[in-house]
Amino acid sequence: MAKIAPFKAVMYNQAKIADLSRVVCPPYDVISPRRQDYFHDLDPYNFIQIILGKDISAEDKYRRAAGLFKGWLKEGVLIQDEALAIYFYGQHYVLKGEKKFRLGFISLLHLDNSQNSTVFAHEHTHLGPKEDRLRLLRQVKANLSPIFAVIPDKKRIIQRIFKDSISAKKPCIDIVDDEKTRHQVWRLDAPAALASITGVMQNENIFIADGHHRYEVALTYRDEMRKKSPNFTGEESFNYIPTYFTGAGSGGLVILPVHRLVKMDAKNNFDNFRIALLEYFEVEEVRDQPRFFFLLEKAGLNEHILGMYKNKRFWLLRLKNVKILDKIITDKPKEYRALDVSILNYIVLNKALGYSSDNQENISYGPSADEFIEQVDSDSSRIAFFLNPVRIQQMMTVALSGERMPPKSTYFYPKVLSGLVINKHEGY
């Protein structure tokens, strides 16, 4: 049974910060080094100073983040709400020329890693980011960014409560970010509405979309704090993590593909590699870039297909027979084998190139095909692979099977901003 709760969020004080768009930023794990510099230079109170501080010689950036957080609270730059609330969050954005709106809410989610948990993860995680986030959490003693979760929401509780209790109200936050996405936040503190939404959520399965590292870190931190708490009840604030929830059927829920940029070893000859692919794929060259991506997307509706770019040439890789997957991917359930990212990892990277799918040194990830094309053109050792996006039903089916997708399988868009609402642990 899932358990959520309202909380008293720490937020920027708009009496002191007139333009909130200058102080919020995306989640730490999607900020490139160039974007990191941009946000650091944008405003001295930008939230990146806390969630992704720069490395300075002989200085502990985690202690520095804790000092900034406490200092901003003392200065009144950050203030804590007086009443318990759930925070509805709407995002207006444009994708491929189409206007979209995604609606959800942010509340606390009770941490649960028991066998009966109805919280499902869908991606494997890496140790490095978890160690980084744990060191930050230990110092700051606050959940700085909400994780992102999807719920079936078949009763459309999110839309219903928004319409009945919120839509006529003025948002407490209304900003447009540098990517032209409009973010609006409303407080919901009416006891009857809070009781309604917390009651309905008890019967929902919860699928973590973004924030797997932060969720696992929060579990580790909870266990550490439990050992230090002689009167542990399970209701202390470190037993919860702020979570953004949105419905699986929402028209504004978009998953973008996560492409791969691969650095080929000197031992890998590209022509030999292409020949090796013919054992598993029908390989078709497409000379026109727009047509290539059109065909990749169209074919992805009915068959397993990957895209490849090298030497200013595009290829479509169509899997010859799905039975190939049963022979190669023998340790995973059917739902996992059916993922295009699994086909890429097991057949292309592992079989044809001899790489492990978690080869952090030679594999980069990102949603921008154009960026990867540019990098391939500027570096003869690189090759790009393009994927169609994972569908939301695929994500939930894999999670319910007890399996997890490979890291970097999904890219939910737009991201939930960091710096809108913060969960400060009580007593610190």
Protein Blocks (a to p, Z undefined) as FASTA:
>chain_A
ZZddddddddddfklmmblmlmgccdfklccfklmmmmmmmpmkbfklmmmccddehiaf
klmmmmmmmmmmmnomaccdfbdcdddddddddeehiacddddddddddddfbfkbcbdc
fbdcdfklmmmmmmmmmmnopafbdcddddfklnommmmmmmmmmmmpccfbdcddfkop
acdddddfbfklmmmmmmmmmmpccddfbhplmmmmmmmmmmmmmmmmmkbghlamklpc
cdddddfklmklccddddddddddfklcfklmmmmmmmmpccdddfblklmmmmmmmmmm
mpccddddeehiacddddfblklmmmmmmmbcfklmmpmklmmmmmmmmmmnopafklmk
lpccdfblklmmmmmmmomkbccdddddddfklmmmmmmnopacdehkbccdddddehia
ccddehZZ
